[in-house]
Amino acid sequence: MKLVVQVKLLPTPVQTAALEATLRACNEAASWVSSVAFEKDVKRNFALREPTYGQVKERCAGRSQPPLSHPRNPAVGQDANAAPPPVAPVEQTPGL
């Protein structure tokens, strides 16, 4: 049996700003990659990396990885060794 737990992140104001900036960067990069895929009629992941990866990496200079490569990396400006933001449990719901 799986147990599904819903949680709510409680980031600090600094962490909130970093998360929002990261989300905007990811959305911008994903939109651009999507437009390239549409223009070049590319439907395969690896075929799309060739024309886009280098430019996404340049746009995201200063981050540890481009947002499309590893979207689960820590937010920009957040210390990778810092404690995660506190999490408030909401409700436990039995999974399917």
mmCIF file as gemmi writes it, N, C-alpha and C atoms, coordinates in Angstrom:
data_model
loop_
_atom_site.group_PDB
_atom_site.id
_atom_site.type_symbol
_atom_site.label_atom_id
_atom_site.label_alt_id
_atom_site.label_comp_id
_atom_site.label_asym_id
_atom_site.label_entity_id
_atom_site.label_seq_id
_atom_site.pdbx_PDB_ins_code
_atom_site.Cartn_x
_atom_site.Cartn_y
_atom_site.Cartn_z
_atom_site.occupancy
_atom_site.B_iso_or_equiv
_atom_site.pdbx_formal_charge
_atom_site.auth_seq_id
_atom_site.auth_asym_id
_atom_site.pdbx_PDB_model_num
ATOM 1 N N . MET Axp A 1 ? 0.839 -1.176 0 1 0 ? 1 A 1
ATOM 2 C CA . MET Axp A 1 ? 0 0 0 1 0 ? 1 A 1
ATOM 3 C C . MET Axp A 1 ? 0.887 1.243 0 1 0 ? 1 A 1
ATOM 4 N N . LYS Axp A 2 ? 0.53 2.197 -0.854 1 0 ? 2 A 1
ATOM 5 C CA . LYS Axp A 2 ? 1.245 3.464 -0.9 1 0 ? 2 A 1
ATOM 6 C C . LYS Axp A 2 ? 0.548 4.462 -0.001 1 0 ? 2 A 1
ATOM 7 N N . LEU Axp A 3 ? 1.327 5.356 0.57 1 0 ? 3 A 1
ATOM 8 C CA . LEU Axp A 3 ? 0.779 6.414 1.395 1 0 ? 3 A 1
ATOM 9 C C . LEU Axp A 3 ? 1.127 7.739 0.738 1 0 ? 3 A 1
ATOM 10 N N . VAL Axp A 4 ? 0.129 8.547 0.432 1 0 ? 4 A 1
ATOM 11 C CA . VAL Axp A 4 ? 0.338 9.84 -0.194 1 0 ? 4 A 1
ATOM 12 C C . VAL Axp A 4 ? 0.204 10.909 0.873 1 0 ? 4 A 1
ATOM 13 N N . VAL Axp A 5 ? 1.217 11.753 0.992 1 0 ? 5 A 1
ATOM 14 C CA . VAL Axp A 5 ? 1.211 12.799 2.002 1 0 ? 5 A 1
ATOM 15 C C . VAL Axp A 5 ? 1.265 14.145 1.288 1 0 ? 5 A 1
ATOM 16 N N . GLN Axp A 6 ? 0.343 15.014 1.599 1 0 ? 6 A 1
ATOM 17 C CA . GLN Axp A 6 ? 0.338 16.352 1.037 1 0 ? 6 A 1
ATOM 18 C C . GLN Axp A 6 ? 1.039 17.274 2.028 1 0 ? 6 A 1
ATOM 19 N N . VAL Axp A 7 ? 1.982 18.08 1.535 1 0 ? 7 A 1
ATOM 20 C CA . VAL Axp A 7 ? 2.733 18.982 2.409 1 0 ? 7 A 1
ATOM 21 C C . VAL Axp A 7 ? 2.655 20.404 1.87 1 0 ? 7 A 1
ATOM 22 N N . LYS Axp A 8 ? 2.948 21.343 2.727 1 0 ? 8 A 1
ATOM 23 C CA . LYS Axp A 8 ? 2.976 22.75 2.344 1 0 ? 8 A 1
ATOM 24 C C . LYS Axp A 8 ? 4.345 23.302 2.724 1 0 ? 8 A 1
ATOM 25 N N . LEU Axp A 9 ? 5.064 23.871 1.741 1 0 ? 9 A 1
ATOM 26 C CA . LEU Axp A 9 ? 6.367 24.467 2.017 1 0 ? 9 A 1
ATOM 27 C C . LEU Axp A 9 ? 6.176 25.806 2.713 1 0 ? 9 A 1
ATOM 28 N N . LEU Axp A 10 ? 7.03 26.093 3.657 1 0 ? 10 A 1
ATOM 29 C CA . LEU Axp A 10 ? 6.998 27.371 4.37 1 0 ? 10 A 1
ATOM 30 C C . LEU Axp A 10 ? 8.365 28.047 4.238 1 0 ? 10 A 1
ATOM 31 N N . PRO Axp A 11 ? 8.707 28.52 3.026 1 0 ? 11 A 1
ATOM 32 C CA . PRO Axp A 11 ? 10.026 29.12 2.825 1 0 ? 11 A 1
ATOM 33 C C . PRO Axp A 11 ? 10.118 30.51 3.451 1 0 ? 11 A 1
ATOM 34 N N . THR Axp A 12 ? 11.349 30.907 3.732 1 0 ? 12 A 1
ATOM 35 C CA . THR Axp A 12 ? 11.598 32.262 4.221 1 0 ? 12 A 1
ATOM 36 C C . THR Axp A 12 ? 11.402 33.23 3.052 1 0 ? 12 A 1
ATOM 37 N N . PRO Axp A 13 ? 11.308 34.524 3.313 1 0 ? 13 A 1
ATOM 38 C CA . PRO Axp A 13 ? 11.172 35.482 2.204 1 0 ? 13 A 1
ATOM 39 C C . PRO Axp A 13 ? 12.321 35.398 1.191 1 0 ? 13 A 1
ATOM 40 N N . VAL Axp A 14 ? 13.532 35.166 1.665 1 0 ? 14 A 1
ATOM 41 C CA . VAL Axp A 14 ? 14.683 35.045 0.759 1 0 ? 14 A 1
ATOM 42 C C . VAL Axp A 14 ? 14.535 33.789 -0.107 1 0 ? 14 A 1
ATOM 43 N N . GLN Axp A 15 ? 14.133 32.682 0.516 1 0 ? 15 A 1
ATOM 44 C CA . GLN Axp A 15 ? 13.938 31.446 -0.231 1 0 ? 15 A 1
ATOM 45 C C . GLN Axp A 15 ? 12.785 31.589 -1.222 1 0 ? 15 A 1
ATOM 46 N N . THR Axp A 16 ? 11.734 32.314 -0.833 1 0 ? 16 A 1
ATOM 47 C CA . THR Axp A 16 ? 10.597 32.541 -1.725 1 0 ? 16 A 1
ATOM 48 C C . THR Axp A 16 ? 11.045 33.288 -2.971 1 0 ? 16 A 1
ATOM 49 N N . ALA Axp A 17 ? 11.838 34.328 -2.788 1 0 ? 17 A 1
ATOM 50 C CA . ALA Axp A 17 ? 12.333 35.1 -3.932 1 0 ? 17 A 1
ATOM 51 C C . ALA Axp A 17 ? 13.202 34.232 -4.839 1 0 ? 17 A 1
ATOM 52 N N . ALA Axp A 18 ? 14.047 33.405 -4.244 1 0 ? 18 A 1
ATOM 53 C CA . ALA Axp A 18 ? 14.914 32.522 -5.033 1 0 ? 18 A 1
ATOM 54 C C . ALA Axp A 18 ? 14.086 31.487 -5.788 1 0 ? 18 A 1
ATOM 55 N N . LEU Axp A 19 ? 13.087 30.927 -5.143 1 0 ? 19 A 1
ATOM 56 C CA . LEU Axp A 19 ? 12.222 29.946 -5.809 1 0 ? 19 A 1
ATOM 57 C C . LEU Axp A 19 ? 11.452 30.573 -6.965 1 0 ? 19 A 1
ATOM 58 N N . GLU Axp A 20 ? 10.937 31.783 -6.754 1 0 ? 20 A 1
ATOM 59 C CA . GLU Axp A 20 ? 10.21 32.478 -7.818 1 0 ? 20 A 1
ATOM 60 C C . GLU Axp A 20 ? 11.124 32.795 -8.994 1 0 ? 20 A 1
ATOM 61 N N . ALA Axp A 21 ? 12.347 33.24 -8.719 1 0 ? 21 A 1
ATOM 62 C CA . ALA Axp A 21 ? 13.3 33.543 -9.793 1 0 ? 21 A 1
ATOM 63 C C . ALA Axp A 21 ? 13.651 32.283 -10.567 1 0 ? 21 A 1
ATOM 64 N N . THR Axp A 22 ? 13.819 31.171 -9.856 1 0 ? 22 A 1
ATOM 65 C CA . THR Axp A 22 ? 14.133 29.91 -10.51 1 0 ? 22 A 1
ATOM 66 C C . THR Axp A 22 ? 12.972 29.451 -11.377 1 0 ? 22 A 1
ATOM 67 N N . LEU Axp A 23 ? 11.765 29.583 -10.866 1 0 ? 23 A 1
ATOM 68 C CA . LEU Axp A 23 ? 10.578 29.193 -11.629 1 0 ? 23 A 1
ATOM 69 C C . LEU Axp A 23 ? 10.437 30.038 -12.888 1 0 ? 23 A 1
ATOM 70 N N . ARG Axp A 24 ? 10.667 31.349 -12.77 1 0 ? 24 A 1
ATOM 71 C CA . ARG Axp A 24 ? 10.601 32.213 -13.958 1 0 ? 24 A 1
ATOM 72 C C . ARG Axp A 24 ? 11.651 31.807 -14.98 1 0 ? 24 A 1
ATOM 73 N N . ALA Axp A 25 ? 12.867 31.517 -14.524 1 0 ? 25 A 1
ATOM 74 C CA . ALA Axp A 25 ? 13.943 31.109 -15.437 1 0 ? 25 A 1
ATOM 75 C C . ALA Axp A 25 ? 13.596 29.794 -16.124 1 0 ? 25 A 1
ATOM 76 N N . CYS Axp A 26 ? 13.049 28.85 -15.373 1 0 ? 26 A 1
ATOM 77 C CA . CYS Axp A 26 ? 12.665 27.559 -15.961 1 0 ? 26 A 1
ATOM 78 C C . CYS Axp A 26 ? 11.552 27.734 -16.982 1 0 ? 26 A 1
ATOM 79 N N . ASN Axp A 27 ? 10.559 28.545 -16.652 1 0 ? 27 A 1
ATOM 80 C CA . ASN Axp A 27 ? 9.457 28.775 -17.584 1 0 ? 27 A 1
ATOM 81 C C . ASN Axp A 27 ? 9.928 29.458 -18.855 1 0 ? 27 A 1
ATOM 82 N N . GLU Axp A 28 ? 10.805 30.441 -18.706 1 0 ? 28 A 1
ATOM 83 C CA . GLU Axp A 28 ? 11.336 31.146 -19.87 1 0 ? 28 A 1
ATOM 84 C C . GLU Axp A 28 ? 12.134 30.187 -20.754 1 0 ? 28 A 1
ATOM 85 N N . ALA Axp A 29 ? 12.998 29.39 -20.139 1 0 ? 29 A 1
ATOM 86 C CA . ALA Axp A 29 ? 13.805 28.436 -20.904 1 0 ? 29 A 1
ATOM 87 C C . ALA Axp A 29 ? 12.924 27.387 -21.578 1 0 ? 29 A 1
ATOM 88 N N . ALA Axp A 30 ? 11.925 26.87 -20.861 1 0 ? 30 A 1
ATOM 89 C CA . ALA Axp A 30 ? 11.036 25.854 -21.432 1 0 ? 30 A 1
ATOM 90 C C . ALA Axp A 30 ? 10.234 26.423 -22.595 1 0 ? 30 A 1
ATOM 91 N N . SER Axp A 31 ? 9.781 27.664 -22.477 1 0 ? 31 A 1
ATOM 92 C CA . SER Axp A 31 ? 9.028 28.29 -23.568 1 0 ? 31 A 1
ATOM 93 C C . SER Axp A 31 ? 9.903 28.458 -24.801 1 0 ? 31 A 1
ATOM 94 N N . TRP Axp A 32 ? 11.147 28.876 -24.578 1 0 ? 32 A 1
ATOM 95 C CA . TRP Axp A 32 ? 12.054 29.054 -25.708 1 0 ? 32 A 1
ATOM 96 C C . TRP Axp A 32 ? 12.355 27.709 -26.378 1 0 ? 32 A 1
ATOM 97 N N . VAL Axp A 33 ? 12.646 26.685 -25.571 1 0 ? 33 A 1
ATOM 98 C CA . VAL Axp A 33 ? 12.929 25.352 -26.126 1 0 ? 33 A 1
ATOM 99 C C . VAL Axp A 33 ? 11.71 24.845 -26.891 1 0 ? 33 A 1
ATOM 100 N N . SER Axp A 34 ? 10.522 25.075 -26.371 1 0 ? 34 A 1
ATOM 101 C CA . SER Axp A 34 ? 9.296 24.664 -27.041 1 0 ? 34 A 1
ATOM 102 C C . SER Axp A 34 ? 9.154 25.355 -28.4 1 0 ? 34 A 1
ATOM 103 N N . SER Axp A 35 ? 9.48 26.647 -28.442 1 0 ? 35 A 1
ATOM 104 C CA . SER Axp A 35 ? 9.377 27.365 -29.722 1 0 ? 35 A 1
ATOM 105 C C . SER Axp A 35 ? 10.376 26.829 -30.742 1 0 ? 35 A 1
ATOM 106 N N . VAL Axp A 36 ? 11.574 26.481 -30.269 1 0 ? 36 A 1
ATOM 107 C CA . VAL Axp A 36 ? 12.58 25.898 -31.173 1 0 ? 36 A 1
ATOM 108 C C . VAL Axp A 36 ? 12.088 24.547 -31.69 1 0 ? 36 A 1
ATOM 109 N N . ALA Axp A 37 ? 11.526 23.733 -30.814 1 0 ? 37 A 1
ATOM 110 C CA . ALA Axp A 37 ? 11.009 22.426 -31.216 1 0 ? 37 A 1
ATOM 111 C C . ALA Axp A 37 ? 9.92 22.584 -32.261 1 0 ? 37 A 1
ATOM 112 N N . PHE Axp A 38 ? 9.04 23.559 -32.078 1 0 ? 38 A 1
ATOM 113 C CA . PHE Axp A 38 ? 7.954 23.788 -33.024 1 0 ? 38 A 1
ATOM 114 C C . PHE Axp A 38 ? 8.495 24.284 -34.362 1 0 ? 38 A 1
ATOM 115 N N . GLU Axp A 39 ? 9.414 25.267 -34.326 1 0 ? 39 A 1
ATOM 116 C CA . GLU Axp A 39 ? 9.975 25.831 -35.552 1 0 ? 39 A 1
ATOM 117 C C . GLU Axp A 39 ? 10.723 24.786 -36.374 1 0 ? 39 A 1
ATOM 118 N N . LYS Axp A 40 ? 11.49 23.928 -35.685 1 0 ? 40 A 1
ATOM 119 C CA . LYS Axp A 40 ? 12.31 22.93 -36.384 1 0 ? 40 A 1
ATOM 120 C C . LYS Axp A 40 ? 11.599 21.585 -36.529 1 0 ? 40 A 1
ATOM 121 N N . ASP Axp A 41 ? 10.372 21.503 -36.02 1 0 ? 41 A 1
ATOM 122 C CA . ASP Axp A 41 ? 9.579 20.27 -36.066 1 0 ? 41 A 1
ATOM 123 C C . ASP Axp A 41 ? 10.358 19.094 -35.468 1 0 ? 41 A 1
ATOM 124 N N . VAL Axp A 42 ? 10.943 19.334 -34.294 1 0 ? 42 A 1
ATOM 125 C CA . VAL Axp A 42 ? 11.701 18.309 -33.582 1 0 ? 42 A 1
ATOM 126 C C . VAL Axp A 42 ? 10.802 17.728 -32.503 1 0 ? 42 A 1
ATOM 127 N N . LYS Axp A 43 ? 10.686 16.406 -32.484 1 0 ? 43 A 1
ATOM 128 C CA . LYS Axp A 43 ? 9.797 15.765 -31.525 1 0 ? 43 A 1
ATOM 129 C C . LYS Axp A 43 ? 10.518 14.831 -30.551 1 0 ? 43 A 1
ATOM 130 N N . ARG Axp A 44 ? 11.822 14.633 -30.763 1 0 ? 44 A 1
ATOM 131 C CA . ARG Axp A 44 ? 12.56 13.713 -29.896 1 0 ? 44 A 1
ATOM 132 C C . ARG Axp A 44 ? 13.48 14.49 -28.955 1 0 ? 44 A 1
ATOM 133 N N . ASN Axp A 45 ? 13.551 14.024 -27.728 1 0 ? 45 A 1
ATOM 134 C CA . ASN Axp A 45 ? 14.316 14.67 -26.666 1 0 ? 45 A 1
ATOM 135 C C . ASN Axp A 45 ? 15.771 14.923 -27.071 1 0 ? 45 A 1
ATOM 136 N N . PHE Axp A 46 ? 16.474 13.888 -27.466 1 0 ? 46 A 1
ATOM 137 C CA . PHE Axp A 46 ? 17.898 14.043 -27.759 1 0 ? 46 A 1
ATOM 138 C C . PHE Axp A 46 ? 18.13 14.889 -29.004 1 0 ? 46 A 1
ATOM 139 N N . ALA Axp A 47 ? 17.233 14.816 -29.966 1 0 ? 47 A 1
ATOM 140 C CA . ALA Axp A 47 ? 17.364 15.651 -31.167 1 0 ? 47 A 1
ATOM 141 C C . ALA Axp A 47 ? 17.167 17.124 -30.809 1 0 ? 47 A 1
ATOM 142 N N . LEU Axp A 48 ? 16.365 17.405 -29.804 1 0 ? 48 A 1
ATOM 143 C CA . LEU Axp A 48 ? 16.114 18.779 -29.385 1 0 ? 48 A 1
ATOM 144 C C . LEU Axp A 48 ? 17.265 19.348 -28.562 1 0 ? 48 A 1
ATOM 145 N N . ARG Axp A 49 ? 18.004 18.504 -27.902 1 0 ? 49 A 1
ATOM 146 C CA . ARG Axp A 49 ? 19.118 18.988 -27.073 1 0 ? 49 A 1
ATOM 147 C C . ARG Axp A 49 ? 20.209 19.642 -27.91 1 0 ? 49 A 1
ATOM 148 N N . GLU Axp A 50 ? 20.463 19.097 -29.087 1 0 ? 50 A 1
ATOM 149 C CA . GLU Axp A 50 ? 21.552 19.628 -29.913 1 0 ? 50 A 1
ATOM 150 C C . GLU Axp A 50 ? 21.39 21.119 -30.208 1 0 ? 50 A 1
ATOM 151 N N . PRO Axp A 51 ? 20.229 21.587 -30.671 1 0 ? 51 A 1
ATOM 152 C CA . PRO Axp A 51 ? 20.119 23.018 -30.969 1 0 ? 51 A 1
ATOM 153 C C . PRO Axp A 51 ? 19.812 23.905 -29.753 1 0 ? 51 A 1
ATOM 154 N N . THR Axp A 52 ? 19.506 23.324 -28.589 1 0 ? 52 A 1
ATOM 155 C CA . THR Axp A 52 ? 19.06 24.162 -27.476 1 0 ? 52 A 1
ATOM 156 C C . THR Axp A 52 ? 19.938 24.115 -26.224 1 0 ? 52 A 1
ATOM 157 N N . TYR Axp A 53 ? 20.568 23.001 -25.957 1 0 ? 53 A 1
ATOM 158 C CA . TYR Axp A 53 ? 21.261 22.824 -24.674 1 0 ? 53 A 1
ATOM 159 C C . TYR Axp A 53 ? 22.299 23.912 -24.407 1 0 ? 53 A 1
ATOM 160 N N . GLY Axp A 54 ? 23.149 24.185 -25.395 1 0 ? 54 A 1
ATOM 161 C CA . GLY Axp A 54 ? 24.225 25.168 -25.209 1 0 ? 54 A 1
ATOM 162 C C . GLY Axp A 54 ? 23.692 26.55 -24.881 1 0 ? 54 A 1
ATOM 163 N N . GLN Axp A 55 ? 22.624 26.965 -25.57 1 0 ? 55 A 1
ATOM 164 C CA . GLN Axp A 55 ? 22.073 28.294 -25.32 1 0 ? 55 A 1
ATOM 165 C C . GLN Axp A 55 ? 21.375 28.373 -23.972 1 0 ? 55 A 1
ATOM 166 N N . VAL Axp A 56 ? 20.679 27.308 -23.575 1 0 ? 56 A 1
ATOM 167 C CA . VAL Axp A 56 ? 20.044 27.304 -22.254 1 0 ? 56 A 1
ATOM 168 C C . VAL Axp A 56 ? 21.134 27.367 -21.184 1 0 ? 56 A 1
ATOM 169 N N . LYS Axp A 57 ? 22.223 26.65 -21.398 1 0 ? 57 A 1
ATOM 170 C CA . LYS Axp A 57 ? 23.324 26.664 -20.437 1 0 ? 57 A 1
ATOM 171 C C . LYS Axp A 57 ? 23.922 28.062 -20.322 1 0 ? 57 A 1
ATOM 172 N N . GLU Axp A 58 ? 24.09 28.756 -21.451 1 0 ? 58 A 1
ATOM 173 C CA . GLU Axp A 58 ? 24.624 30.125 -21.424 1 0 ? 58 A 1
ATOM 174 C C . GLU Axp A 58 ? 23.676 31.07 -20.693 1 0 ? 58 A 1
ATOM 175 N N . ARG Axp A 59 ? 22.383 30.962 -20.981 1 0 ? 59 A 1
ATOM 176 C CA . ARG Axp A 59 ? 21.393 31.834 -20.349 1 0 ? 59 A 1
ATOM 177 C C . ARG Axp A 59 ? 21.351 31.632 -18.84 1 0 ? 59 A 1
ATOM 178 N N . CYS Axp A 60 ? 21.681 30.453 -18.413 1 0 ? 60 A 1
ATOM 179 C CA . CYS Axp A 60 ? 21.587 30.123 -16.993 1 0 ? 60 A 1
ATOM 180 C C . CYS Axp A 60 ? 22.951 30.113 -16.332 1 0 ? 60 A 1
ATOM 181 N N . ALA Axp A 61 ? 23.895 30.836 -16.9 1 0 ? 61 A 1
ATOM 182 C CA . ALA Axp A 61 ? 25.232 30.899 -16.31 1 0 ? 61 A 1
ATOM 183 C C . ALA Axp A 61 ? 25.109 31.417 -14.883 1 0 ? 61 A 1
ATOM 184 N N . GLY Axp A 62 ? 25.859 30.819 -13.977 1 0 ? 62 A 1
ATOM 185 C CA . GLY Axp A 62 ? 25.787 31.196 -12.58 1 0 ? 62 A 1
ATOM 186 C C . GLY Axp A 62 ? 24.973 30.205 -11.765 1 0 ? 62 A 1
ATOM 187 N N . ARG Axp A 63 ? 24.143 29.442 -12.444 1 0 ? 63 A 1
ATOM 188 C CA . ARG Axp A 63 ? 23.416 28.378 -11.758 1 0 ? 63 A 1
ATOM 189 C C . ARG Axp A 63 ? 24.273 27.115 -11.855 1 0 ? 63 A 1
ATOM 190 N N . SER Axp A 64 ? 24.034 26.179 -10.958 1 0 ? 64 A 1
ATOM 191 C CA . SER Axp A 64 ? 24.846 24.966 -10.974 1 0 ? 64 A 1
ATOM 192 C C . SER Axp A 64 ? 24.585 24.137 -12.225 1 0 ? 64 A 1
ATOM 193 N N . GLN Axp A 65 ? 23.342 24.114 -12.701 1 0 ? 65 A 1
ATOM 194 C CA . GLN Axp A 65 ? 22.97 23.385 -13.916 1 0 ? 65 A 1
ATOM 195 C C . GLN Axp A 65 ? 21.875 24.171 -14.609 1 0 ? 65 A 1
ATOM 196 N N . PRO Axp A 66 ? 21.748 24.03 -15.924 1 0 ? 66 A 1
ATOM 197 C CA . PRO Axp A 66 ? 20.608 24.654 -16.594 1 0 ? 66 A 1
ATOM 198 C C . PRO Axp A 66 ? 19.305 24.097 -16.022 1 0 ? 66 A 1
ATOM 199 N N . PRO Axp A 67 ? 18.264 24.906 -15.908 1 0 ? 67 A 1
ATOM 200 C CA . PRO Axp A 67 ? 17.031 24.461 -15.284 1 0 ? 67 A 1
ATOM 201 C C . PRO Axp A 67 ? 16.373 23.276 -15.976 1 0 ? 67 A 1
ATOM 202 N N . LEU Axp A 68 ? 16.567 23.128 -17.266 1 0 ? 68 A 1
ATOM 203 C CA . LEU Axp A 68 ? 15.92 22.018 -17.95 1 0 ? 68 A 1
ATOM 204 C C . LEU Axp A 68 ? 16.663 20.702 -17.764 1 0 ? 68 A 1
ATOM 205 N N . SER Axp A 69 ? 17.923 20.768 -17.361 1 0 ? 69 A 1
ATOM 206 C CA . SER Axp A 69 ? 18.679 19.54 -17.166 1 0 ? 69 A 1
ATOM 207 C C . SER Axp A 69 ? 18.365 18.882 -15.835 1 0 ? 69 A 1
ATOM 208 N N . HIS Axp A 70 ? 18.326 19.688 -14.795 1 0 ? 70 A 1
ATOM 209 C CA . HIS Axp A 70 ? 18.112 19.173 -13.448 1 0 ? 70 A 1
ATOM 210 C C . HIS Axp A 70 ? 17.175 20.106 -12.69 1 0 ? 70 A 1
ATOM 211 N N . PRO Axp A 71 ? 15.873 20.034 -12.947 1 0 ? 71 A 1
ATOM 212 C CA . PRO Axp A 71 ? 14.963 20.978 -12.312 1 0 ? 71 A 1
ATOM 213 C C . PRO Axp A 71 ? 14.855 20.832 -10.803 1 0 ? 71 A 1
ATOM 214 N N . ARG Axp A 72 ? 15.414 19.78 -10.202 1 0 ? 72 A 1
ATOM 215 C CA . ARG Axp A 72 ? 15.283 19.59 -8.763 1 0 ? 72 A 1
ATOM 216 C C . ARG Axp A 72 ? 16.477 20.111 -7.984 1 0 ? 72 A 1
ATOM 217 N N . ASN Axp A 73 ? 17.388 20.824 -8.655 1 0 ? 73 A 1
ATOM 218 C CA . ASN Axp A 73 ? 18.523 21.416 -7.934 1 0 ? 73 A 1
ATOM 219 C C . ASN Axp A 73 ? 18.031 22.505 -6.993 1 0 ? 73 A 1
ATOM 220 N N . PRO Axp A 74 ? 18.848 22.872 -5.974 1 0 ? 74 A 1
ATOM 221 C CA . PRO Axp A 74 ? 18.443 23.951 -5.07 1 0 ? 74 A 1
ATOM 222 C C . PRO Axp A 74 ? 18.183 25.244 -5.83 1 0 ? 74 A 1
ATOM 223 N N . ALA Axp A 75 ? 17.364 26.087 -5.288 1 0 ? 75 A 1
ATOM 224 C CA . ALA Axp A 75 ? 17.031 27.367 -5.914 1 0 ? 75 A 1
ATOM 225 C C . ALA Axp A 75 ? 18.269 28.252 -5.996 1 0 ? 75 A 1
ATOM 226 N N . VAL Axp A 76 ? 18.233 29.201 -6.916 1 0 ? 76 A 1
ATOM 227 C CA . VAL Axp A 76 ? 19.348 30.12 -7.11 1 0 ? 76 A 1
ATOM 228 C C . VAL Axp A 76 ? 19.611 30.876 -5.816 1 0 ? 76 A 1
ATOM 229 N N . GLY Axp A 77 ? 20.855 30.953 -5.429 1 0 ? 77 A 1
ATOM 230 C CA . GLY Axp A 77 ? 21.22 31.694 -4.246 1 0 ? 77 A 1
ATOM 231 C C . GLY Axp A 77 ? 21.069 30.905 -2.957 1 0 ? 77 A 1
ATOM 232 N N . GLN Axp A 78 ? 20.539 29.717 -3.041 1 0 ? 78 A 1
ATOM 233 C CA . GLN Axp A 78 ? 20.363 28.907 -1.838 1 0 ? 78 A 1
ATOM 234 C C . GLN Axp A 78 ? 21.572 27.993 -1.685 1 0 ? 78 A 1
ATOM 235 N N . ASP Axp A 79 ? 22.112 27.938 -0.51 1 0 ? 79 A 1
ATOM 236 C CA . ASP Axp A 79 ? 23.243 27.071 -0.228 1 0 ? 79 A 1
ATOM 237 C C . ASP Axp A 79 ? 22.785 25.623 -0.333 1 0 ? 79 A 1
ATOM 238 N N . ALA Axp A 80 ? 23.498 24.822 -1.118 1 0 ? 80 A 1
ATOM 239 C CA . ALA Axp A 80 ? 23.114 23.424 -1.314 1 0 ? 80 A 1
ATOM 240 C C . ALA Axp A 80 ? 23.129 22.633 -0.014 1 0 ? 80 A 1
ATOM 241 N N . ASN Axp A 81 ? 23.923 23.09 0.963 1 0 ? 81 A 1
ATOM 242 C CA . ASN Axp A 81 ? 24 22.378 2.239 1 0 ? 81 A 1
ATOM 243 C C . ASN Axp A 81 ? 23.059 22.949 3.295 1 0 ? 81 A 1
ATOM 244 N N . ALA Axp A 82 ? 22.322 23.998 2.935 1 0 ? 82 A 1
ATOM 245 C CA . ALA Axp A 82 ? 21.407 24.623 3.9 1 0 ? 82 A 1
ATOM 246 C C . ALA Axp A 82 ? 20.231 23.695 4.183 1 0 ? 82 A 1
ATOM 247 N N . ALA Axp A 83 ? 19.681 23.845 5.357 1 0 ? 83 A 1
ATOM 248 C CA . ALA Axp A 83 ? 18.51 23.043 5.723 1 0 ? 83 A 1
ATOM 249 C C . ALA Axp A 83 ? 17.339 23.433 4.823 1 0 ? 83 A 1
ATOM 250 N N . PRO Axp A 84 ? 16.524 22.475 4.422 1 0 ? 84 A 1
ATOM 251 C CA . PRO Axp A 84 ? 15.373 22.798 3.586 1 0 ? 84 A 1
ATOM 252 C C . PRO Axp A 84 ? 14.361 23.617 4.386 1 0 ? 84 A 1
ATOM 253 N N . PRO Axp A 85 ? 13.464 24.331 3.681 1 0 ? 85 A 1
ATOM 254 C CA . PRO Axp A 85 ? 12.466 25.099 4.406 1 0 ? 85 A 1
ATOM 255 C C . PRO Axp A 85 ? 11.561 24.182 5.21 1 0 ? 85 A 1
ATOM 256 N N . PRO Axp A 86 ? 10.995 24.676 6.312 1 0 ? 86 A 1
ATOM 257 C CA . PRO Axp A 86 ? 10.11 23.831 7.111 1 0 ? 86 A 1
ATOM 258 C C . PRO Axp A 86 ? 8.893 23.409 6.308 1 0 ? 86 A 1
ATOM 259 N N . VAL Axp A 87 ? 8.386 22.253 6.619 1 0 ? 87 A 1
ATOM 260 C CA . VAL Axp A 87 ? 7.238 21.702 5.91 1 0 ? 87 A 1
ATOM 261 C C . VAL Axp A 87 ? 6.136 21.419 6.92 1 0 ? 87 A 1
ATOM 262 N N . ALA Axp A 88 ? 4.947 21.898 6.603 1 0 ? 88 A 1
ATOM 263 C CA . ALA Axp A 88 ? 3.805 21.651 7.486 1 0 ? 88 A 1
ATOM 264 C C . ALA Axp A 88 ? 2.942 20.546 6.874 1 0 ? 88 A 1
ATOM 265 N N . PRO Axp A 89 ? 2.776 19.407 7.56 1 0 ? 89 A 1
ATOM 266 C CA . PRO Axp A 89 ? 1.936 18.349 7.007 1 0 ? 89 A 1
ATOM 267 C C . PRO Axp A 89 ? 0.482 18.811 6.927 1 0 ? 89 A 1
ATOM 268 N N . VAL Axp A 90 ? -0.204 18.402 5.872 1 0 ? 90 A 1
ATOM 269 C CA . VAL Axp A 90 ? -1.592 18.8 5.703 1 0 ? 90 A 1
ATOM 270 C C . VAL Axp A 90 ? -2.5 17.658 6.116 1 0 ? 90 A 1
ATOM 271 N N . GLU Axp A 91 ? -2.633 16.646 5.29 1 0 ? 91 A 1
ATOM 272 C CA . GLU Axp A 91 ? -3.431 15.466 5.625 1 0 ? 91 A 1
ATOM 273 C C . GLU Axp A 91 ? -2.821 14.257 4.949 1 0 ? 91 A 1
ATOM 274 N N . GLN Axp A 92 ? -2.995 13.142 5.541 1 0 ? 92 A 1
ATOM 275 C CA . GLN Axp A 92 ? -2.535 11.894 4.934 1 0 ? 92 A 1
ATOM 276 C C . GLN Axp A 92 ? -3.728 11.222 4.268 1 0 ? 92 A 1
ATOM 277 N N . THR Axp A 93 ? -3.53 10.846 3.007 1 0 ? 93 A 1
ATOM 278 C CA . THR Axp A 93 ? -4.583 10.202 2.25 1 0 ? 93 A 1
ATOM 279 C C . THR Axp A 93 ? -4.052 8.873 1.745 1 0 ? 93 A 1
ATOM 280 N N . PRO Axp A 94 ? -4.736 7.761 1.985 1 0 ? 94 A 1
ATOM 281 C CA . PRO Axp A 94 ? -4.264 6.486 1.46 1 0 ? 94 A 1
ATOM 282 C C . PRO Axp A 94 ? -4.155 6.55 -0.057 1 0 ? 94 A 1
ATOM 283 N N . GLY Axp A 95 ? -3.054 6.047 -0.59 1 0 ? 95 A 1
ATOM 284 C CA . GLY Axp A 95 ? -2.836 6.043 -2.035 1 0 ? 95 A 1
ATOM 285 C C . GLY Axp A 95 ? -3.646 4.958 -2.721 1 0 ? 95 A 1
ATOM 286 N N . LEU Axp A 96 ? -3.515 4.937 -4.017 1 0 ? 96 A 1
ATOM 287 C CA . LEU Axp A 96 ? -4.266 3.955 -4.806 1 0 ? 96 A 1
ATOM 288 C C . LEU Axp A 96 ? -3.602 2.612 -4.794 1 0 ? 96 A 1
